[in-house]
Amino acid sequence: MTQPSCFDRVKMGFMMGFAVGMAAGAMFGTFSCLRIGMRGRELMGGVGKTMLQSGGTFGTFMSIGMGIRC
């Protein structure tokens, strides 16, 4: 069995970070959007945007960390 390449590790780190960031974005985005009074389609758009932003941010930092490790 061969070890995964450095690029595969960075890619895996981004995917793991993106998944964790999406989950955190769903929780925090829902709370903040409900707090300011969003409802319906506006709520879904706000939560989705927050999920993508936090997923991308956390995924980027996880991929950088995995790149440093290899």
mmJSON file of the N, C-alpha and C atoms, coordinates in Angstrom:
{"data_MODEL":{"atom_site":{
"group_PDB":["ATOM","ATOM","ATOM","ATOM","ATOM","ATOM","ATOM","ATOM","ATOM","ATOM","ATOM","ATOM","ATOM","ATOM","ATOM","ATOM","ATOM","ATOM","ATOM","ATOM","ATOM","ATOM","ATOM","ATOM","ATOM","ATOM","ATOM","ATOM","ATOM","ATOM","ATOM","ATOM","ATOM","ATOM","ATOM","ATOM","ATOM","ATOM","ATOM","ATOM","ATOM","ATOM","ATOM","ATOM","ATOM","ATOM","ATOM","ATOM","ATOM","ATOM","ATOM","ATOM","ATOM","ATOM","ATOM","ATOM","ATOM","ATOM","ATOM","ATOM","ATOM","ATOM","ATOM","ATOM","ATOM","ATOM","ATOM","ATOM","ATOM","ATOM","ATOM","ATOM","ATOM","ATOM","ATOM","ATOM","ATOM","ATOM","ATOM","ATOM","ATOM","ATOM","ATOM","ATOM","ATOM","ATOM","ATOM","ATOM","ATOM","ATOM","ATOM","ATOM","ATOM","ATOM","ATOM","ATOM","ATOM","ATOM","ATOM","ATOM","ATOM","ATOM","ATOM","ATOM","ATOM","ATOM","ATOM","ATOM","ATOM","ATOM","ATOM","ATOM","ATOM","ATOM","ATOM","ATOM","ATOM","ATOM","ATOM","ATOM","ATOM","ATOM","ATOM","ATOM","ATOM","ATOM","ATOM","ATOM","ATOM","ATOM","ATOM","ATOM","ATOM","ATOM","ATOM","ATOM","ATOM","ATOM","ATOM","ATOM","ATOM","ATOM","ATOM","ATOM","ATOM","ATOM","ATOM","ATOM","ATOM","ATOM","ATOM","ATOM","ATOM","ATOM","ATOM","ATOM","ATOM","ATOM","ATOM","ATOM","ATOM","ATOM","ATOM","ATOM","ATOM","ATOM","ATOM","ATOM","ATOM","ATOM","ATOM","ATOM","ATOM","ATOM","ATOM","ATOM","ATOM","ATOM","ATOM","ATOM","ATOM","ATOM","ATOM","ATOM","ATOM","ATOM","ATOM","ATOM","ATOM","ATOM","ATOM","ATOM","ATOM","ATOM","ATOM","ATOM","ATOM","ATOM","ATOM","ATOM","ATOM","ATOM","ATOM","ATOM","ATOM","ATOM","ATOM","ATOM","ATOM","ATOM"],
"id":[1,2,3,4,5,6,7,8,9,10,11,12,13,14,15,16,17,18,19,20,21,22,23,24,25,26,27,28,29,30,31,32,33,34,35,36,37,38,39,40,41,42,43,44,45,46,47,48,49,50,51,52,53,54,55,56,57,58,59,60,61,62,63,64,65,66,67,68,69,70,71,72,73,74,75,76,77,78,79,80,81,82,83,84,85,86,87,88,89,90,91,92,93,94,95,96,97,98,99,100,101,102,103,104,105,106,107,108,109,110,111,112,113,114,115,116,117,118,119,120,121,122,123,124,125,126,127,128,129,130,131,132,133,134,135,136,137,138,139,140,141,142,143,144,145,146,147,148,149,150,151,152,153,154,155,156,157,158,159,160,161,162,163,164,165,166,167,168,169,170,171,172,173,174,175,176,177,178,179,180,181,182,183,184,185,186,187,188,189,190,191,192,193,194,195,196,197,198,199,200,201,202,203,204,205,206,207,208,209,210],
"type_symbol":["N","C","C","N","C","C","N","C","C","N","C","C","N","C","C","N","C","C","N","C","C","N","C","C","N","C","C","N","C","C","N","C","C","N","C","C","N","C","C","N","C","C","N","C","C","N","C","C","N","C","C","N","C","C","N","C","C","N","C","C","N","C","C","N","C","C","N","C","C","N","C","C","N","C","C","N","C","C","N","C","C","N","C","C","N","C","C","N","C","C","N","C","C","N","C","C","N","C","C","N","C","C","N","C","C","N","C","C","N","C","C","N","C","C","N","C","C","N","C","C","N","C","C","N","C","C","N","C","C","N","C","C","N","C","C","N","C","C","N","C","C","N","C","C","N","C","C","N","C","C","N","C","C","N","C","C","N","C","C","N","C","C","N","C","C","N","C","C","N","C","C","N","C","C","N","C","C","N","C","C","N","C","C","N","C","C","N","C","C","N","C","C","N","C","C","N","C","C","N","C","C","N","C","C","N","C","C","N","C","C"],
"label_atom_id":["N","CA","C","N","CA","C","N","CA","C","N","CA","C","N","CA","C","N","CA","C","N","CA","C","N","CA","C","N","CA","C","N","CA","C","N","CA","C","N","CA","C","N","CA","C","N","CA","C","N","CA","C","N","CA","C","N","CA","C","N","CA","C","N","CA","C","N","CA","C","N","CA","C","N","CA","C","N","CA","C","N","CA","C","N","CA","C","N","CA","C","N","CA","C","N","CA","C","N","CA","C","N","CA","C","N","CA","C","N","CA","C","N","CA","C","N","CA","C","N","CA","C","N","CA","C","N","CA","C","N","CA","C","N","CA","C","N","CA","C","N","CA","C","N","CA","C","N","CA","C","N","CA","C","N","CA","C","N","CA","C","N","CA","C","N","CA","C","N","CA","C","N","CA","C","N","CA","C","N","CA","C","N","CA","C","N","CA","C","N","CA","C","N","CA","C","N","CA","C","N","CA","C","N","CA","C","N","CA","C","N","CA","C","N","CA","C","N","CA","C","N","CA","C","N","CA","C","N","CA","C","N","CA","C","N","CA","C","N","CA","C","N","CA","C"],
"label_alt_id":[null,null,null,null,null,null,null,null,null,null,null,null,null,null,null,null,null,null,null,null,null,null,null,null,null,null,null,null,null,null,null,null,null,null,null,null,null,null,null,null,null,null,null,null,null,null,null,null,null,null,null,null,null,null,null,null,null,null,null,null,null,null,null,null,null,null,null,null,null,null,null,null,null,null,null,null,null,null,null,null,null,null,null,null,null,null,null,null,null,null,null,null,null,null,null,null,null,null,null,null,null,null,null,null,null,null,null,null,null,null,null,null,null,null,null,null,null,null,null,null,null,null,null,null,null,null,null,null,null,null,null,null,null,null,null,null,null,null,null,null,null,null,null,null,null,null,null,null,null,null,null,null,null,null,null,null,null,null,null,null,null,null,null,null,null,null,null,null,null,null,null,null,null,null,null,null,null,null,null,null,null,null,null,null,null,null,null,null,null,null,null,null,null,null,null,null,null,null,null,null,null,null,null,null,null,null,null,null,null,null],
"label_comp_id":["MET","MET","MET","THR","THR","THR","GLN","GLN","GLN","PRO","PRO","PRO","SER","SER","SER","CYS","CYS","CYS","PHE","PHE","PHE","ASP","ASP","ASP","ARG","ARG","ARG","VAL","VAL","VAL","LYS","LYS","LYS","MET","MET","MET","GLY","GLY","GLY","PHE","PHE","PHE","MET","MET","MET","MET","MET","MET","GLY","GLY","GLY","PHE","PHE","PHE","ALA","ALA","ALA","VAL","VAL","VAL","GLY","GLY","GLY","MET","MET","MET","ALA","ALA","ALA","ALA","ALA","ALA","GLY","GLY","GLY","ALA","ALA","ALA","MET","MET","MET","PHE","PHE","PHE","GLY","GLY","GLY","THR","THR","THR","PHE","PHE","PHE","SER","SER","SER","CYS","CYS","CYS","LEU","LEU","LEU","ARG","ARG","ARG","ILE","ILE","ILE","GLY","GLY","GLY","MET","MET","MET","ARG","ARG","ARG","GLY","GLY","GLY","ARG","ARG","ARG","GLU","GLU","GLU","LEU","LEU","LEU","MET","MET","MET","GLY","GLY","GLY","GLY","GLY","GLY","VAL","VAL","VAL","GLY","GLY","GLY","LYS","LYS","LYS","THR","THR","THR","MET","MET","MET","LEU","LEU","LEU","GLN","GLN","GLN","SER","SER","SER","GLY","GLY","GLY","GLY","GLY","GLY","THR","THR","THR","PHE","PHE","PHE","GLY","GLY","GLY","THR","THR","THR","PHE","PHE","PHE","MET","MET","MET","SER","SER","SER","ILE","ILE","ILE","GLY","GLY","GLY","MET","MET","MET","GLY","GLY","GLY","ILE","ILE","ILE","ARG","ARG","ARG","CYS","CYS","CYS"],
"label_asym_id":["A","A","A","A","A","A","A","A","A","A","A","A","A","A","A","A","A","A","A","A","A","A","A","A","A","A","A","A","A","A","A","A","A","A","A","A","A","A","A","A","A","A","A","A","A","A","A","A","A","A","A","A","A","A","A","A","A","A","A","A","A","A","A","A","A","A","A","A","A","A","A","A","A","A","A","A","A","A","A","A","A","A","A","A","A","A","A","A","A","A","A","A","A","A","A","A","A","A","A","A","A","A","A","A","A","A","A","A","A","A","A","A","A","A","A","A","A","A","A","A","A","A","A","A","A","A","A","A","A","A","A","A","A","A","A","A","A","A","A","A","A","A","A","A","A","A","A","A","A","A","A","A","A","A","A","A","A","A","A","A","A","A","A","A","A","A","A","A","A","A","A","A","A","A","A","A","A","A","A","A","A","A","A","A","A","A","A","A","A","A","A","A","A","A","A","A","A","A","A","A","A","A","A","A","A","A","A","A","A","A"],
"label_entity_id":["1","1","1","1","1","1","1","1","1","1","1","1","1","1","1","1","1","1","1","1","1","1","1","1","1","1","1","1","1","1","1","1","1","1","1","1","1","1","1","1","1","1","1","1","1","1","1","1","1","1","1","1","1","1","1","1","1","1","1","1","1","1","1","1","1","1","1","1","1","1","1","1","1","1","1","1","1","1","1","1","1","1","1","1","1","1","1","1","1","1","1","1","1","1","1","1","1","1","1","1","1","1","1","1","1","1","1","1","1","1","1","1","1","1","1","1","1","1","1","1","1","1","1","1","1","1","1","1","1","1","1","1","1","1","1","1","1","1","1","1","1","1","1","1","1","1","1","1","1","1","1","1","1","1","1","1","1","1","1","1","1","1","1","1","1","1","1","1","1","1","1","1","1","1","1","1","1","1","1","1","1","1","1","1","1","1","1","1","1","1","1","1","1","1","1","1","1","1","1","1","1","1","1","1","1","1","1","1","1","1"],
"label_seq_id":[1,1,1,2,2,2,3,3,3,4,4,4,5,5,5,6,6,6,7,7,7,8,8,8,9,9,9,10,10,10,11,11,11,12,12,12,13,13,13,14,14,14,15,15,15,16,16,16,17,17,17,18,18,18,19,19,19,20,20,20,21,21,21,22,22,22,23,23,23,24,24,24,25,25,25,26,26,26,27,27,27,28,28,28,29,29,29,30,30,30,31,31,31,32,32,32,33,33,33,34,34,34,35,35,35,36,36,36,37,37,37,38,38,38,39,39,39,40,40,40,41,41,41,42,42,42,43,43,43,44,44,44,45,45,45,46,46,46,47,47,47,48,48,48,49,49,49,50,50,50,51,51,51,52,52,52,53,53,53,54,54,54,55,55,55,56,56,56,57,57,57,58,58,58,59,59,59,60,60,60,61,61,61,62,62,62,63,63,63,64,64,64,65,65,65,66,66,66,67,67,67,68,68,68,69,69,69,70,70,70],
"pdbx_PDB_ins_code":[null,null,null,null,null,null,null,null,null,null,null,null,null,null,null,null,null,null,null,null,null,null,null,null,null,null,null,null,null,null,null,null,null,null,null,null,null,null,null,null,null,null,null,null,null,null,null,null,null,null,null,null,null,null,null,null,null,null,null,null,null,null,null,null,null,null,null,null,null,null,null,null,null,null,null,null,null,null,null,null,null,null,null,null,null,null,null,null,null,null,null,null,null,null,null,null,null,null,null,null,null,null,null,null,null,null,null,null,null,null,null,null,null,null,null,null,null,null,null,null,null,null,null,null,null,null,null,null,null,null,null,null,null,null,null,null,null,null,null,null,null,null,null,null,null,null,null,null,null,null,null,null,null,null,null,null,null,null,null,null,null,null,null,null,null,null,null,null,null,null,null,null,null,null,null,null,null,null,null,null,null,null,null,null,null,null,null,null,null,null,null,null,null,null,null,null,null,null,null,null,null,null,null,null,null,null,null,null,null,null],
"Cartn_x":[0.821,0.0,0.864,0.502,1.258,0.587,1.384,0.872,0.232,-0.792,-1.366,-0.358,-0.45,0.475,0.132,1.023,0.819,-0.429,-0.631,-1.816,-3.093,-3.071,-4.246,-4.519,-3.489,-3.672,-4.244,-3.738,-4.256,-5.718,-6.032,-7.413,-8.328,-7.85,-8.638,-8.824,-7.78,-7.894,-8.917,-8.942,-9.942,-11.352,-11.533,-12.877,-13.352,-12.461,-12.841,-13.156,-12.316,-12.553,-13.819,-14.095,-15.302,-16.544,-16.51,-17.658,-17.888,-16.821,-16.95,-17.408,-16.866,-17.274,-18.72,-19.187,-20.593,-21.515,-21.145,-21.966,-21.997,-20.844,-20.792,-21.544,-21.421,-22.133,-23.642,-24.096,-25.536,-26.063,-25.314,-25.769,-25.727,-24.566,-24.427,-25.247,-25.334,-26.119,-27.598,-28.108,-29.525,-29.829,-28.972,-29.196,-29.164,-28.157,-28.038,-29.145,-29.537,-30.605,-31.956,-32.221,-33.473,-33.482,-32.329,-32.252,-32.575,-32.193,-32.491,-33.848,-34.566,-35.942,-36.163,-35.227,-35.431,-36.397,-37.17,-38.11,-38.131,-38.512,-38.749,-37.527,-37.718,-36.669,-35.458,-35.703,-34.614,-33.749,-34.402,-33.685,-32.806,-33.357,-32.583,-31.375,-31.567,-30.458,-29.363,-29.774,-28.798,-28.025,-28.735,-28.073,-27.135,-27.572,-26.724,-25.456,-25.595,-24.425,-23.443,-23.968,-23.113,-22.423,-23.147,-22.558,-21.412,-21.602,-20.543,-19.327,-19.572,-18.456,-17.643,-18.318,-17.57,-16.925,-17.601,-17.005,-15.756,-15.801,-14.631,-13.476,-13.795,-12.745,-12.075,-12.879,-12.303,-11.603,-12.152,-11.501,-10.158,-10.058,-8.779,-7.736,-8.103,-7.14,-6.75,-7.703,-7.358,-6.431,-6.648,-5.772,-4.375,-4.269,-2.957,-2.247,-2.978,-2.387,-1.919,-2.703,-2.288,-1.087,-1.023,0.123,1.398,1.302,2.463,2.946,2.0,2.388,3.111,2.877,3.594,4.757],
"Cartn_y":[-1.189,0.0,1.251,2.211,3.454,4.528,5.446,6.581,7.583,8.325,9.355,10.477,11.064,12.149,13.4,14.358,15.604,16.334,16.32,16.97,16.287,14.947,14.228,14.582,14.752,15.133,16.542,17.454,18.833,18.839,18.06,17.98,17.389,16.351,15.736,16.711,17.487,18.491,19.555,19.973,20.971,20.401,19.154,18.564,18.399,17.96,17.822,19.186,20.174,21.513,22.134,21.879,22.419,21.83,20.517,19.871,20.413,20.563,21.103,22.555,23.333,24.728,24.874,23.978,24.016,23.741,22.77,22.456,23.633,24.216,25.37,26.557,26.751,27.837,27.66,26.405,26.149,26.561,26.214,26.566,28.07,28.668,30.103,30.948,30.522,31.262,31.254,30.089,30.005,30.906,30.839,31.661,33.147,33.577,35.009,35.502,34.689,35.116,35.173,34.214,34.267,35.45,35.767,36.863,38.208,38.389,39.669,39.667,38.551,38.531,38.021,37.292,36.749,35.567,35.406,34.296,33.79,32.53,31.951,31.886,32.354,32.277,33.122,34.244,35.112,34.397,33.653,32.883,31.82,31.08,30.019,30.591,31.719,32.354,32.829,33.418,33.9,32.771,31.692,30.549,29.869,29.72,29.11,29.902,31.213,32.064,31.938,31.918,31.767,30.408,29.369,28.03,27.965,28.523,28.494,29.312,30.461,31.297,30.62,30.086,29.467,28.163,27.415,26.198,26.488,27.495,27.856,28.356,29.153,29.683,28.567,27.735,26.671,25.637,25.35,24.416,24.92,26.216,26.792,26.647,26.956,26.848,25.396,24.475,23.061,22.569,23.004,22.572,23.158,24.388,24.975,24.174,23.812,23.005,21.643,21.011,19.713,19.867,20.967,21.22,21.429,22.089,22.296,20.96,20.081,18.796,17.886,18.031,17.146,17.803],
"Cartn_z":[0.0,0.0,0.0,-0.804,-0.869,-0.03,0.433,1.195,0.238,0.702,-0.172,-0.429,-1.606,-1.945,-1.139,-1.203,-0.466,-0.979,-2.286,-2.843,-2.362,-2.264,-1.759,-0.306,0.478,1.888,2.006,1.188,1.21,0.786,-0.246,-0.722,0.352,1.036,2.096,3.261,3.59,4.645,4.298,3.033,2.623,2.737,2.314,2.371,3.813,4.699,6.107,6.707,6.443,6.961,6.408,5.136,4.519,5.177,5.464,6.101,7.512,8.282,9.637,9.592,8.674,8.54,8.118,7.246,6.84,8.029,8.853,10.03,11.003,11.256,12.155,11.549,10.248,9.587,9.639,9.574,9.673,11.039,12.074,13.432,13.658,13.413,13.68,12.71,11.459,10.48,10.79,11.189,11.553,12.738,13.748,14.937,14.6,13.855,13.58,12.644,11.664,10.753,11.456,12.328,13.084,14.049,14.598,15.552,14.911,13.643,13.011,12.303,12.373,11.898,10.488,9.926,8.577,8.632,7.561,7.46,6.026,5.846,4.533,3.643,2.408,1.395,1.773,2.403,2.851,3.904,4.782,5.805,5.169,4.21,3.553,2.802,2.152,1.442,2.395,3.506,4.49,5.141,5.491,6.117,5.117,3.878,2.856,2.605,2.559,2.348,3.505,4.728,5.899,5.907,5.505,5.457,4.462,3.281,2.269,2.69,3.297,3.73,4.821,5.831,6.916,6.461,5.573,5.044,4.232,3.389,2.592,3.441,4.444,5.318,6.105,6.752,7.569,6.703,5.535,4.62,4.15,3.886,3.472,4.562,5.795,6.88,7.166,7.036,7.229,6.127,4.887,3.802,3.963,4.457,4.731,5.813,6.859,7.93,7.455,6.594,6.06,5.122,4.388,3.533,4.328,5.458,6.316,6.881,7.186,7.772,6.788,5.473,4.542,3.931],
"occupancy":[1.0,1.0,1.0,1.0,1.0,1.0,1.0,1.0,1.0,1.0,1.0,1.0,1.0,1.0,1.0,1.0,1.0,1.0,1.0,1.0,1.0,1.0,1.0,1.0,1.0,1.0,1.0,1.0,1.0,1.0,1.0,1.0,1.0,1.0,1.0,1.0,1.0,1.0,1.0,1.0,1.0,1.0,1.0,1.0,1.0,1.0,1.0,1.0,1.0,1.0,1.0,1.0,1.0,1.0,1.0,1.0,1.0,1.0,1.0,1.0,1.0,1.0,1.0,1.0,1.0,1.0,1.0,1.0,1.0,1.0,1.0,1.0,1.0,1.0,1.0,1.0,1.0,1.0,1.0,1.0,1.0,1.0,1.0,1.0,1.0,1.0,1.0,1.0,1.0,1.0,1.0,1.0,1.0,1.0,1.0,1.0,1.0,1.0,1.0,1.0,1.0,1.0,1.0,1.0,1.0,1.0,1.0,1.0,1.0,1.0,1.0,1.0,1.0,1.0,1.0,1.0,1.0,1.0,1.0,1.0,1.0,1.0,1.0,1.0,1.0,1.0,1.0,1.0,1.0,1.0,1.0,1.0,1.0,1.0,1.0,1.0,1.0,1.0,1.0,1.0,1.0,1.0,1.0,1.0,1.0,1.0,1.0,1.0,1.0,1.0,1.0,1.0,1.0,1.0,1.0,1.0,1.0,1.0,1.0,1.0,1.0,1.0,1.0,1.0,1.0,1.0,1.0,1.0,1.0,1.0,1.0,1.0,1.0,1.0,1.0,1.0,1.0,1.0,1.0,1.0,1.0,1.0,1.0,1.0,1.0,1.0,1.0,1.0,1.0,1.0,1.0,1.0,1.0,1.0,1.0,1.0,1.0,1.0,1.0,1.0,1.0,1.0,1.0,1.0,1.0,1.0,1.0,1.0,1.0,1.0],
"B_iso_or_equiv":[0.0,0.0,0.0,0.0,0.0,0.0,0.0,0.0,0.0,0.0,0.0,0.0,0.0,0.0,0.0,0.0,0.0,0.0,0.0,0.0,0.0,0.0,0.0,0.0,0.0,0.0,0.0,0.0,0.0,0.0,0.0,0.0,0.0,0.0,0.0,0.0,0.0,0.0,0.0,0.0,0.0,0.0,0.0,0.0,0.0,0.0,0.0,0.0,0.0,0.0,0.0,0.0,0.0,0.0,0.0,0.0,0.0,0.0,0.0,0.0,0.0,0.0,0.0,0.0,0.0,0.0,0.0,0.0,0.0,0.0,0.0,0.0,0.0,0.0,0.0,0.0,0.0,0.0,0.0,0.0,0.0,0.0,0.0,0.0,0.0,0.0,0.0,0.0,0.0,0.0,0.0,0.0,0.0,0.0,0.0,0.0,0.0,0.0,0.0,0.0,0.0,0.0,0.0,0.0,0.0,0.0,0.0,0.0,0.0,0.0,0.0,0.0,0.0,0.0,0.0,0.0,0.0,0.0,0.0,0.0,0.0,0.0,0.0,0.0,0.0,0.0,0.0,0.0,0.0,0.0,0.0,0.0,0.0,0.0,0.0,0.0,0.0,0.0,0.0,0.0,0.0,0.0,0.0,0.0,0.0,0.0,0.0,0.0,0.0,0.0,0.0,0.0,0.0,0.0,0.0,0.0,0.0,0.0,0.0,0.0,0.0,0.0,0.0,0.0,0.0,0.0,0.0,0.0,0.0,0.0,0.0,0.0,0.0,0.0,0.0,0.0,0.0,0.0,0.0,0.0,0.0,0.0,0.0,0.0,0.0,0.0,0.0,0.0,0.0,0.0,0.0,0.0,0.0,0.0,0.0,0.0,0.0,0.0,0.0,0.0,0.0,0.0,0.0,0.0,0.0,0.0,0.0,0.0,0.0,0.0],
"pdbx_formal_charge":[null,null,null,null,null,null,null,null,null,null,null,null,null,null,null,null,null,null,null,null,null,null,null,null,null,null,null,null,null,null,null,null,null,null,null,null,null,null,null,null,null,null,null,null,null,null,null,null,null,null,null,null,null,null,null,null,null,null,null,null,null,null,null,null,null,null,null,null,null,null,null,null,null,null,null,null,null,null,null,null,null,null,null,null,null,null,null,null,null,null,null,null,null,null,null,null,null,null,null,null,null,null,null,null,null,null,null,null,null,null,null,null,null,null,null,null,null,null,null,null,null,null,null,null,null,null,null,null,null,null,null,null,null,null,null,null,null,null,null,null,null,null,null,null,null,null,null,null,null,null,null,null,null,null,null,null,null,null,null,null,null,null,null,null,null,null,null,null,null,null,null,null,null,null,null,null,null,null,null,null,null,null,null,null,null,null,null,null,null,null,null,null,null,null,null,null,null,null,null,null,null,null,null,null,null,null,null,null,null,null],
"auth_seq_id":[1,1,1,2,2,2,3,3,3,4,4,4,5,5,5,6,6,6,7,7,7,8,8,8,9,9,9,10,10,10,11,11,11,12,12,12,13,13,13,14,14,14,15,15,15,16,16,16,17,17,17,18,18,18,19,19,19,20,20,20,21,21,21,22,22,22,23,23,23,24,24,24,25,25,25,26,26,26,27,27,27,28,28,28,29,29,29,30,30,30,31,31,31,32,32,32,33,33,33,34,34,34,35,35,35,36,36,36,37,37,37,38,38,38,39,39,39,40,40,40,41,41,41,42,42,42,43,43,43,44,44,44,45,45,45,46,46,46,47,47,47,48,48,48,49,49,49,50,50,50,51,51,51,52,52,52,53,53,53,54,54,54,55,55,55,56,56,56,57,57,57,58,58,58,59,59,59,60,60,60,61,61,61,62,62,62,63,63,63,64,64,64,65,65,65,66,66,66,67,67,67,68,68,68,69,69,69,70,70,70],
"auth_comp_id":["MET","MET","MET","THR","THR","THR","GLN","GLN","GLN","PRO","PRO","PRO","SER","SER","SER","CYS","CYS","CYS","PHE","PHE","PHE","ASP","ASP","ASP","ARG","ARG","ARG","VAL","VAL","VAL","LYS","LYS","LYS","MET","MET","MET","GLY","GLY","GLY","PHE","PHE","PHE","MET","MET","MET","MET","MET","MET","GLY","GLY","GLY","PHE","PHE","PHE","ALA","ALA","ALA","VAL","VAL","VAL","GLY","GLY","GLY","MET","MET","MET","ALA","ALA","ALA","ALA","ALA","ALA","GLY","GLY","GLY","ALA","ALA","ALA","MET","MET","MET","PHE","PHE","PHE","GLY","GLY","GLY","THR","THR","THR","PHE","PHE","PHE","SER","SER","SER","CYS","CYS","CYS","LEU","LEU","LEU","ARG","ARG","ARG","ILE","ILE","ILE","GLY","GLY","GLY","MET","MET","MET","ARG","ARG","ARG","GLY","GLY","GLY","ARG","ARG","ARG","GLU","GLU","GLU","LEU","LEU","LEU","MET","MET","MET","GLY","GLY","GLY","GLY","GLY","GLY","VAL","VAL","VAL","GLY","GLY","GLY","LYS","LYS","LYS","THR","THR","THR","MET","MET","MET","LEU","LEU","LEU","GLN","GLN","GLN","SER","SER","SER","GLY","GLY","GLY","GLY","GLY","GLY","THR","THR","THR","PHE","PHE","PHE","GLY","GLY","GLY","THR","THR","THR","PHE","PHE","PHE","MET","MET","MET","SER","SER","SER","ILE","ILE","ILE","GLY","GLY","GLY","MET","MET","MET","GLY","GLY","GLY","ILE","ILE","ILE","ARG","ARG","ARG","CYS","CYS","CYS"],
"auth_asym_id":["A","A","A","A","A","A","A","A","A","A","A","A","A","A","A","A","A","A","A","A","A","A","A","A","A","A","A","A","A","A","A","A","A","A","A","A","A","A","A","A","A","A","A","A","A","A","A","A","A","A","A","A","A","A","A","A","A","A","A","A","A","A","A","A","A","A","A","A","A","A","A","A","A","A","A","A","A","A","A","A","A","A","A","A","A","A","A","A","A","A","A","A","A","A","A","A","A","A","A","A","A","A","A","A","A","A","A","A","A","A","A","A","A","A","A","A","A","A","A","A","A","A","A","A","A","A","A","A","A","A","A","A","A","A","A","A","A","A","A","A","A","A","A","A","A","A","A","A","A","A","A","A","A","A","A","A","A","A","A","A","A","A","A","A","A","A","A","A","A","A","A","A","A","A","A","A","A","A","A","A","A","A","A","A","A","A","A","A","A","A","A","A","A","A","A","A","A","A","A","A","A","A","A","A","A","A","A","A","A","A"],
"auth_atom_id":["N","CA","C","N","CA","C","N","CA","C","N","CA","C","N","CA","C","N","CA","C","N","CA","C","N","CA","C","N","CA","C","N","CA","C","N","CA","C","N","CA","C","N","CA","C","N","CA","C","N","CA","C","N","CA","C","N","CA","C","N","CA","C","N","CA","C","N","CA","C","N","CA","C","N","CA","C","N","CA","C","N","CA","C","N","CA","C","N","CA","C","N","CA","C","N","CA","C","N","CA","C","N","CA","C","N","CA","C","N","CA","C","N","CA","C","N","CA","C","N","CA","C","N","CA","C","N","CA","C","N","CA","C","N","CA","C","N","CA","C","N","CA","C","N","CA","C","N","CA","C","N","CA","C","N","CA","C","N","CA","C","N","CA","C","N","CA","C","N","CA","C","N","CA","C","N","CA","C","N","CA","C","N","CA","C","N","CA","C","N","CA","C","N","CA","C","N","CA","C","N","CA","C","N","CA","C","N","CA","C","N","CA","C","N","CA","C","N","CA","C","N","CA","C","N","CA","C","N","CA","C","N","CA","C","N","CA","C","N","CA","C","N","CA","C"],
"pdbx_PDB_model_num":[1,1,1,1,1,1,1,1,1,1,1,1,1,1,1,1,1,1,1,1,1,1,1,1,1,1,1,1,1,1,1,1,1,1,1,1,1,1,1,1,1,1,1,1,1,1,1,1,1,1,1,1,1,1,1,1,1,1,1,1,1,1,1,1,1,1,1,1,1,1,1,1,1,1,1,1,1,1,1,1,1,1,1,1,1,1,1,1,1,1,1,1,1,1,1,1,1,1,1,1,1,1,1,1,1,1,1,1,1,1,1,1,1,1,1,1,1,1,1,1,1,1,1,1,1,1,1,1,1,1,1,1,1,1,1,1,1,1,1,1,1,1,1,1,1,1,1,1,1,1,1,1,1,1,1,1,1,1,1,1,1,1,1,1,1,1,1,1,1,1,1,1,1,1,1,1,1,1,1,1,1,1,1,1,1,1,1,1,1,1,1,1,1,1,1,1,1,1,1,1,1,1,1,1,1,1,1,1,1,1]
}}}
